[in-house]
Amino acid sequence: MRSGHAHSLKLNRASLSSARAHPCPARRDVREARRHDTDEALVILTEALSHVERRAERWCKADLMGRAGEVHRLKGDRGAAESQFAQAIEIACGQPAKLFELRAAVNRVRLGSEQGKRAEAREVLAPTYEWFTAGFNMRDLKEAKTLLSDLS
């Protein structure tokens, strides 16, 4: 096994397991939020982000920040959501993580659209979506395309 893969496996086990013995808090967060337990979802995400920072294993930080933004949006805290989405995009832009950037941009566009900022929202998503040259059958890219069409 290449050392990079071993490192990724170690990170997946370590950074995504919580003290409550849930195998993957980053996946569980959205389920908790959809069940209206947004406070629990934020606790899980905060734990995961803290672990990522302590271990300096930041490859998934942009995705976790985006998920935290989505939970804040579900809670109705638009300011915190906007901040989380902006940070997620900024982090992803500094990494080879275009998919995480796209996810954060999609969430930011949803928020902007809800606030009536349709043109601004389109400007956030279009450049990231246009970067992709393949994989248009992926759920994330389909969702981005639909949002861009809705904003036109």
Order of alpha helices (4+ residues) and beta strands (2+ residues): alpha-alpha-alpha-alpha-alpha-alpha-alpha-alpha
